[in-house]
Amino acid sequence: MAEDFEELATALRERLTIIGDEESRRDADRHMARLQDVSQRIEALEQRLSPLLDPQLRHYLQRRSYSKALEHLEAT
């Protein structure tokens, strides 16, 4: 299961990187497709890990507070 949490952290980092990628934003369709792909992976991981998520992490993920979710994962 630790691998699943690391995969979630990696996906959250990737999403934050995409958001901050100025070059990516120049092609809006591609940028949105990348965001949609990583967001779907995050949601799938959230579903898979749901029974193991502590309440605070679950709250961050449900509210789409992905920066806070990543901080929480990195602190534990």
Backbone torsions as a table, in degrees:
resi	resn	phi	psi	omega
1	MET	NA	-27.9	178.6
2	ALA	-58.6	-34.6	178.2
3	GLU	-63.4	-38.2	179.4
4	ASP	-64.8	-39.8	178.4
5	PHE	-68.7	-36.2	176.7
6	GLU	-67.5	-38.4	176.7
7	GLU	-63.0	-39.1	176.8
8	LEU	-64.1	-45.7	178.7
9	ALA	-61.2	-40.6	178.5
10	THR	-63.2	-43.5	179.3
11	ALA	-65.4	-39.1	178.0
12	LEU	-64.8	-42.2	176.9
13	ARG	-62.3	-43.1	179.9
14	GLU	-60.4	-42.4	179.8
15	ARG	-63.1	-43.7	178.7
16	LEU	-64.5	-36.3	177.4
17	THR	-65.1	-44.8	179.6
18	ILE	-61.3	-43.6	-179.6
19	ILE	-59.4	-39.2	-178.4
20	GLY	-86.6	1.3	-175.9
21	ASP	-83.8	100.0	-179.5
22	GLU	-59.7	-40.4	-178.9
23	GLU	-62.9	-42.4	-179.4
24	SER	-61.5	-37.3	-177.2
25	ARG	-67.7	-16.6	179.4
26	ARG	-68.7	-24.4	174.4
27	ASP	-112.7	88.5	-171.7
28	ALA	-57.1	-41.2	-178.6
29	ASP	-64.1	-45.8	179.6
30	ARG	-65.3	-42.1	179.5
31	HIS	-58.8	-48.2	-180.0
32	MET	-65.2	-36.7	178.5
33	ALA	-64.4	-41.3	178.0
34	ARG	-63.5	-44.5	179.0
35	LEU	-62.9	-41.7	-179.9
36	GLN	-63.9	-42.0	-179.5
37	ASP	-61.7	-49.9	-177.6
38	VAL	-69.0	-34.4	177.9
39	SER	-64.9	-38.7	177.4
40	GLN	-65.9	-38.5	176.9
41	ARG	-64.3	-41.7	178.4
42	ILE	-61.4	-45.5	-180.0
43	GLU	-63.2	-39.6	178.8
44	ALA	-65.5	-41.5	177.5
45	LEU	-65.7	-40.1	177.4
46	GLU	-58.3	-44.4	179.7
47	GLN	-64.0	-45.1	-177.8
48	ARG	-64.7	-37.8	-176.7
49	LEU	-90.5	-4.1	-172.3
50	SER	-44.1	-47.1	-178.7
51	PRO	-65.4	-19.2	-175.6
52	LEU	-101.2	-7.4	-175.6
53	LEU	-75.6	134.2	173.9
54	ASP	-75.1	158.4	-173.3
55	PRO	-56.9	-36.9	-178.4
56	GLN	-68.3	-44.8	178.6
57	LEU	-64.2	-42.7	177.5
58	ARG	-57.7	-44.0	178.9
59	HIS	-58.9	-48.5	-179.9
60	TYR	-60.4	-43.6	-178.5
61	LEU	-68.3	-41.1	-179.8
62	GLN	-66.5	-32.7	179.8
63	ARG	-87.3	0.4	-178.7
64	ARG	61.0	31.3	174.9
65	SER	-88.9	71.5	-170.4
66	TYR	-69.1	-31.6	176.0
67	SER	-64.1	-44.0	178.9
68	LYS	-67.0	-38.2	177.9
69	ALA	-61.6	-43.1	179.2
70	LEU	-64.8	-45.1	177.6
71	GLU	-57.6	-41.9	179.9
72	HIS	-63.0	-45.2	179.5
73	LEU	-63.8	-41.0	-177.6
74	GLU	-71.0	-24.3	-179.8
75	ALA	-81.9	-17.8	-177.2
76	THR	-100.3	NA	NA
